[in-house]
């Protein structure tokens, strides 16, 4: 009961935050009702997808301070589980999504156990490595379509198919991912106030102090990593139904891993709003930059340049991102 | 009566360096024991060994009737041994209240209970008004009180205090002395403290243990320790003894 109360309780935020959040929520809810281009619709759905990825990353990467650059492998596990189960056995999304989450969580325990013996940069590099190895395995594995990947043919399932999540009109996808997004926010609002959330922040602060306060640091990290994984895999499954065509180079790429981490860091690692702000800035920027510059001026890779600039800015100016700047200003004002 | 903590021939080496050698002592329930010695004598290493952060090279440690020699730090903490740290990384984004809540979460999953309990402890430690501040925003004296409050929040039977008076002025030392007495006498918690501030150690301790070059060179009531020639040579120095004599006359 207390958990549900905590999830729904945003009272510890200043009123201005809640007003802004209310307006944003109203806008997001009403967006499909206004005239919009299909490109804007796609961008909005991408925004939701990446917000939820970022929320997952934020548990272990933000609150726990363990920079994880291998989240794409769990996107892949979710996306592939849903695709394979649908294509081979006609198992609907609502069944395959939890199965994918379970597989991803089990895999996260397998690699989390040894990986969390490592610290700092070594941990970050190891997460990249495991993700790339899994990607390479999928690239040569015929059962999952090897390098060509898998394609869900919408012709077989006349839309709108709510069980298999096959729609012609993007507005269905919009509201479904919006629901995931809202659940994600509520979950994260509970998480940050939970015992595990507090313990992680203490671990990030000083591991020896955490240990001396009775926290099993290794297990706390593994548990949180599994939570992050479940988030990412869940949306990975959605991504498969939405895009309908997945391949290892796409859903398991290093670019994707970095983008997930980068967005949460830009918005503010270790804060509730951070990943949403990060996705809200970066996804439209990336889409429109690519659309305008990439296509017309032939500036392929402009988005990569943008990422590196952001990485430099975050590390030089404020490691806690945009939300870190806001909080610092507030603290200064209060004193 | 069985001692609360019993250390039997504890040795800790780092490569060729013997940081703790053959140290044995015991602490009874409700005792307050001081641990002194020159810099590098192995005092903090001993704390790290007791709380499990350093694996012990040889020897055994018993706590509350149970062997804890090979236990992990969190397992030892959950059995009722808490400690403070000399250097506290104050970079984090946990507020004072949240820090203390982490300690409270050792006994409950409920946030509201942890918050309530943390509130009581902050009040006891006279930190009530500082709950919303970050550690980095506080003066040293308050930071030290927060580390003590956090350790207390885990409801320990034995509290290890690592130089809680270092860097404080005379008035602040008096305050922390009062606090230590409250913890020891009021809350009936057994305390072991590392301290360089002699007047504090000598005033509060029931018994003092002296380390030098990783070995225990003396143990006894404070007044005996102050007159022990080995301790004077290794640590206290002739000046301290002269000052004490002046004070006595």
Boltz contact constraints between the chains, C-beta under 6 A:
constraints:
  - contact:
      token1: [A, 2]
      token2: [B, 110]
      max_distance: 6.0
  - contact:
      token1: [A, 193]
      token2: [B, 111]
      max_distance: 6.0
  - contact:
      token1: [A, 195]
      token2: [B, 105]
      max_distance: 6.0
  - contact:
      token1: [A, 195]
      token2: [B, 109]
      max_distance: 6.0
  - contact:
      token1: [A, 198]
      token2: [B, 101]
      max_distance: 6.0
  - contact:
      token1: [A, 198]
      token2: [B, 102]
      max_distance: 6.0
  - contact:
      token1: [A, 198]
      token2: [B, 105]
      max_distance: 6.0
  - contact:
      token1: [A, 201]
      token2: [B, 94]
      max_distance: 6.0
  - contact:
      token1: [A, 202]
      token2: [B, 102]
      max_distance: 6.0
  - contact:
      token1: [A, 205]
      token2: [B, 92]
      max_distance: 6.0
  - contact:
      token1: [A, 206]
      token2: [B, 89]
      max_distance: 6.0
  - contact:
      token1: [A, 208]
      token2: [B, 53]
      max_distance: 6.0
  - contact:
      token1: [A, 211]
      token2: [B, 73]
      max_distance: 6.0
  - contact:
      token1: [A, 211]
      token2: [B, 74]
      max_distance: 6.0
  - contact:
      token1: [A, 212]
      token2: [B, 51]
      max_distance: 6.0
  - contact:
      token1: [A, 212]
      token2: [B, 73]
      max_distance: 6.0
  - contact:
      token1: [A, 212]
      token2: [B, 77]
      max_distance: 6.0
  - contact:
      token1: [A, 212]
      token2: [B, 83]
      max_distance: 6.0
  - contact:
      token1: [A, 213]
      token2: [B, 102]
      max_distance: 6.0
  - contact:
      token1: [A, 213]
      token2: [B, 103]
      max_distance: 6.0
  - contact:
      token1: [A, 213]
      token2: [B, 154]
      max_distance: 6.0
  - contact:
      token1: [A, 214]
      token2: [B, 74]
      max_distance: 6.0
  - contact:
      token1: [A, 214]
      token2: [B, 77]
      max_distance: 6.0
  - contact:
      token1: [A, 214]
      token2: [B, 78]
      max_distance: 6.0
  - contact:
      token1: [A, 214]
      token2: [B, 106]
      max_distance: 6.0
  - contact:
      token1: [A, 214]
      token2: [B, 154]
      max_distance: 6.0
  - contact:
      token1: [A, 215]
      token2: [B, 74]
      max_distance: 6.0
  - contact:
      token1: [A, 216]
      token2: [B, 74]
      max_distance: 6.0
